[in-house]
Amino acid sequence: NAGVTQTPKFQVLKTGQSMTLQCAQDMNHEYMSWYRQDPGMGLRLIHYSVGAGITDQGEVPNGYNVSRSTTEDFPLRLLSAAPSQTSVYFCASGGQSNYGYTFGSGTRLTVV
Amino acid sequence: QQQVKQSPQSLIVQKGGISIINCAYENTAFDYFPWYQQFPGKGPALLIAIRPDVSEKKEGRFTISFNKSAKQFSLHIMDSQPGDSATYFCAASMSGAGSYQLTFGKGTKLSVIP
């Protein structure tokens, strides 16, 4: 039981490049979310999903796309990276009977 | 608009002392209030949570106090230990479909010194 797995752990991108942050969970959780963490800002919700095929925007969605084709996977796509997207990204999942979110270990992204 | 305000930003406590972190919220629709603990290089982990139908919840050395009328809640860490040194986040969410849309405070970095 791996929990929530995020890859890669570290990434450096050039401005304008695209990439996908991967997130997978093996707990059969319905709910999955992406947060970004910036110094002094706490965690801010980017996008979330309440089940396969259903996604919605959070507080800071601009510049990011998501899709949820399976229960297990919830990738986050950056179409054209900007320095403002330099951050630590966390994926989290939760089940309907449990209000506690399980977070992954994060992806540290630097855009130069 | 910051919906969950957390204070202090940083806190230094002597080993064995009591650490107190406070949060205030604005949205009266919030009805679930978790606290998360985060160690450097790790993701946040759920520490303890409370619903507004109780005023206090205790798990070991960790206690949440909740004041619904004041829209405030706090985390107390009794007998603080160096291993408690971490960043703590309060959060809030609503029931139903919004239950996993957590709104976080900005965090408190706790340092427990021997």
Contacts between the chains, C-beta under 8 A, distances in Angstrom:
chain1	res1	chain2	res2	distance
A	4	B	43	7.6
A	31	B	99	8.0
A	31	B	100	4.2
A	33	B	100	6.3
A	33	B	101	7.7
A	33	B	102	7.9
A	35	B	104	7.9
A	40	B	9	7.6
A	40	B	106	6.0
A	40	B	107	7.8
A	41	B	106	6.2
A	42	B	6	7.6
A	42	B	89	6.2
A	42	B	104	4.2
A	42	B	105	5.7
A	42	B	106	4.2
A	42	B	107	5.4
A	43	B	44	7.0
A	43	B	89	6.8
A	43	B	102	7.7
A	43	B	104	4.5
A	44	B	104	7.4
A	45	B	101	6.2
A	45	B	102	7.0
A	45	B	103	7.7
A	48	B	100	6.5
A	48	B	101	6.2
A	50	B	97	6.5
A	50	B	100	7.6
A	58	B	101	6.8
A	59	B	103	8.0
A	90	B	43	5.3
A	90	B	44	7.2
A	92	B	43	7.6
A	94	B	100	5.2
A	99	B	32	5.8
A	99	B	34	7.3
A	99	B	49	6.6
A	99	B	93	7.9
A	99	B	99	6.0
A	99	B	100	7.9
A	100	B	34	7.0
A	100	B	46	4.2
A	100	B	49	6.9
A	101	B	34	7.9
A	101	B	46	6.6
A	101	B	100	6.6
A	101	B	102	6.8
A	102	B	46	7.8
A	103	B	36	7.9
A	103	B	43	3.4
A	103	B	44	5.0
A	103	B	45	6.9
A	104	B	43	5.4
A	105	B	41	7.6
A	105	B	42	6.0
A	105	B	43	5.1
A	106	B	41	7.8
A	106	B	42	7.6
A	106	B	43	5.5
